[in-house]
Amino acid sequence: MNEEYSQGGSRIYRHTAEEFQQDYQDLGESSLEEIDAHITRWLGNVSGVFHELISPTVHVDIHLVPPTRDRNFNILVTSGMSDKPMNSPFPETRYAEVVALLPPDWKLDQASFEDENNYWPIRQLKLLARFPHEFNTWVWATHTIPNGDPPEPYAPSTNLSCILLYYPISLPRGFHTLTVNEEKEISFLALIPIFKDEMEFKLKHGVDDLIEKFDAKGITELFDISRPSCLKRSGLRGLFG
């Protein structure tokens, strides 16, 4: 594979389904109990788990921590992504799980999942949890993953079309990593949905400049489908940025 870099020096990986043949019978070594205890310790009680019936590559479940008086958003955390190590060039970045923060009124019942406007965050968590194992690669904080090439909106209700993985800045620092044993430390990475122009800006200027713009506009990892792009001028706020 030819190495490809953005203007900002970021390595660009392009994957196809034919690249890597995974053994779907080997689902890895589960850390489910440790992850569940870690979530409870740092975030609160899990009110439900979205279980999988069919599990290619790894068995991915999604744990739901509902809003509290002090934290007005839903937290979704995967377990299963870390059952197998990623093909990372750095030993300390081989194990991860992914996290999504959703508004308190987001519909999270099975009936509502028939509507992609409600289901797409769940879909992205599952896709990203499997992605490194399906393509023998890795994902980490500051990586961006577009929804197709070129990127397409995740759902009819939004023009957000890419994901930036980043550290979960809205969650306690102690939650960020879980040490299972001497050989396995799991990092928890937050999904930040972004626009195509924001991804292109990050690839050209680097993630630090993009995060600086996010900070100036108050953009966090909390999903906000109605926000404008951080590159738009003030006063142009609208549903599709």
Phi, psi and omega in degrees: 000128178290137179284135182231135182231149175280174178298330180275001178092007179282138176287132179252125178252134175239127186240148173233155185295339184274355187295319194222130178259110182269147173278100185289350179279340181262101182267007175084192183249116187287142171242031186304312183296319180294320180292318180298317178294323179295317178299313181298319182296316190260336187243334182122182185289138176281124182270344180186162179228130175272106185270154174262146174265323178240131188230090173285145177067298176218157179270110184256119170249158180235123183264134181251124171249115186285169178299154175234178179299325183266350184219103190267058174200157174278145176241127176246127183231131177278154164225137181125327177302324183274006178295334176235149176287146173279159179275070183264147176285353183238123184303327184283356181239035184268340184234132180207159166229163183240153189227142174230138177250120184243149178304156184296336181263010178293134183282118186235031175258158185301322181297321181290339181289351174293339179262119182299335176299334177264328191273339192301327175296323176296316180301317181293322176300315180294316181297316182290327178294328180270334190311308183295333182276330178287329185244011177054048183226204179210159173227152182203173177303136183087351177284146174244141180231113179281156176272075183098175181221098007285161182295141176243149178304146182290331183201163180300337185276358184210158172255006171300134189216007180216163176238132167256124173273133182209172178289140183285083188291341181271001182243157183305142181302324181296339179285338191301328181224150177228119177269113180275315176201188184297334184258352187226110172240122183263129174258144179253122186245133183270144174272126171244108178291133182226169179269163180301319181292330177289321176296316179297322177297317179297318180294330181275319189250345182102157186291329182297320179293324178291317179297324177299319178291322176301313180301319181294331181260002180071027180273127179236193178281355176294122183300128178222095186287348183258000181288152172276167172300143178293350180268355177279151178290155176300144179094357180253023183297136178193174186302321184254020174063000000 
